[in-house]
């Protein structure tokens, strides 16, 4: 069976584009929403934009690991994406696309496996198994569940920002 290297999940959030984009592009929020990410430390004082670097601290069960990230695309109210890696090895691109839908916003979270073939790819796979406790075959199912949980949490946070909430 061929390895799946990308994934998308989508939901409609009852909040304006600018609100949802603002929440998602504040990288520090990821620790509040993601089942694996526990916190993010942004390495600059400005708002996240292309080139912004950060460190993510992650945990799932007994496994603890960190990733180093860099924002690769930040287009206001349209797309926000970042690459993560470890020890100089590319691991994944994570991102969000935003589209108006009715009075709300359709948010699509996407993931792309950046681990290439060859020795570097095998080393990255091995590190994922050792540090995160996840081999490549299990990563898709974990990511799908994590994306659904993250989108649900973003929607709940956005609901709290509405007037009268």
C-alpha positions in Angstrom: 0.0 0.0 0.0 1.4 3.4 -1.0 2.0 5.9 1.8 -0.4 8.8 2.1 1.5 12.0 2.1 -1.3 14.6 2.5 -4.5 15.2 4.2 -7.3 17.8 4.6 -10.1 18.4 7.0 -12.7 21.2 6.7 -15.4 22.8 8.8 -17.5 25.9 8.7 -17.0 28.3 11.7 -19.7 30.8 12.6 -17.4 33.8 12.7 -16.0 36.3 10.2 -12.9 35.5 8.1 -10.8 38.2 9.9 -11.6 36.8 13.3 -10.8 33.2 12.4 -7.6 34.1 10.5 -6.5 36.2 13.5 -7.0 33.3 15.9 -5.2 30.8 13.7 -2.3 33.1 12.7 -1.5 33.6 16.4 0.8 30.5 16.7 0.6 30.6 20.5 -3.0 29.4 20.2 -2.0 26.0 18.7 -1.2 24.7 22.2 -4.8 25.4 23.3 -6.3 23.5 20.4 -4.1 20.7 19.2 -4.2 17.3 20.9 -0.4 16.9 20.4 0.9 20.5 20.6 1.3 21.7 24.2 2.8 25.1 23.5 4.5 27.3 20.9 7.2 29.8 21.5 7.4 32.4 18.8 11.0 33.7 18.2 9.9 37.3 17.4 7.9 40.0 18.9 5.9 40.8 15.8 2.8 39.0 14.5 3.3 35.9 12.5 4.2 36.5 8.9 6.2 34.7 6.2 9.6 33.8 7.7 8.5 33.9 11.4 10.3 31.1 13.3 8.9 29.2 16.3 9.4 26.1 18.4 6.6 23.7 19.1 6.5 21.5 22.2 4.5 18.4 21.7 3.2 15.5 23.8 1.1 12.4 23.2 0.9 9.9 26.0 4.4 9.3 27.4 6.1 10.7 24.2 7.5 14.3 24.3 9.2 16.0 21.4 9.8 19.4 19.9 9.7 20.8 16.4 11.2 23.9 14.9 8.9 25.8 12.5 8.8 28.6 10.1 5.8 30.3 8.6 6.0 29.9 4.8 2.7 31.7 3.8 0.7 34.3 5.6 -1.9 35.9 3.3 -4.5 37.8 5.4 -7.9 36.0 5.5 -6.8 33.5 2.8 -4.1 31.1 3.9 -1.7 30.6 6.8 0.9 27.8 6.5 4.1 26.7 8.2 6.8 24.0 7.9 8.0 22.0 10.8 11.2 19.9 11.2 13.5 18.5 13.7 17.3 18.4 13.8 17.4 20.1 10.4 15.2 17.5 8.8 11.9 18.6 7.1 8.9 16.8 8.5 5.6 18.4 7.5 3.8 21.4 6.2 0.7 22.4 8.1 -1.7 25.1 7.0 -5.1 26.6 6.9 -7.2 28.0 4.1 -10.0 30.4 4.8 -13.1 31.1 2.6 -16.3 33.0 3.3 -19.3 30.7 3.5 -22.6 32.3 4.3 -22.1 34.5 7.4 -19.2 32.3 8.6 -15.9 31.0 7.4 -14.9 27.7 5.9 -11.6 26.6 7.4 -9.6 23.8 5.7 -6.7 22.5 7.7 -4.1 20.7 5.5 -1.0 18.6 6.1 1.7 17.5 3.7 4.4 15.0 4.6 7.8 16.6 3.7 9.9 13.6 4.6 11.6 12.6 1.4 12.9 9.2 0.3 16.5 8.2 0.9 18.5 8.3 4.0 17.2 11.6 5.3 13.6 10.5 4.9 14.3 7.2 6.7 16.0 9.1 9.6 13.0 11.4 9.9 10.7 8.4 9.9 12.8 6.7 12.6 12.9 9.9 14.7 9.1 10.2 14.5 8.7 6.6 15.7 11.2 7.1 18.6 10.2 10.5 19.8 6.5 10.8 18.9 5.7 7.1 19.1 4.2 7.2 15.6 5.3 5.2 12.6 4.4 6.6 9.2 1.5 4.1 8.8 -0.3 5.4 11.9 0.4 9.1 11.2 -2.5 9.7 8.9 -5.1 8.4 11.3 -3.6 10.4 14.2 -3.4 13.5 12.0 -7.0 13.1 10.9 -8.3 12.8 14.5 -6.1 15.7 15.6 -7.2 18.0 12.8 -10.9 17.3 13.6 -10.2 18.1 17.3 -8.3 21.2 16.4 -11.0 22.6 14.0 -13.6 21.9 16.7 -11.5 23.8 19.3 -10.9 26.7 16.9 -14.7 27.0 16.3 -15.3 27.0 20.1 -12.8 29.8 20.6 -14.2 31.8 17.7 -17.7 31.4 19.3 -16.4 33.1 22.4 -15.3 36.1 20.4 -18.8 36.9 19.2 -20.6 39.8 20.8 -22.8 38.6 23.6 -20.9 35.3 24.0 
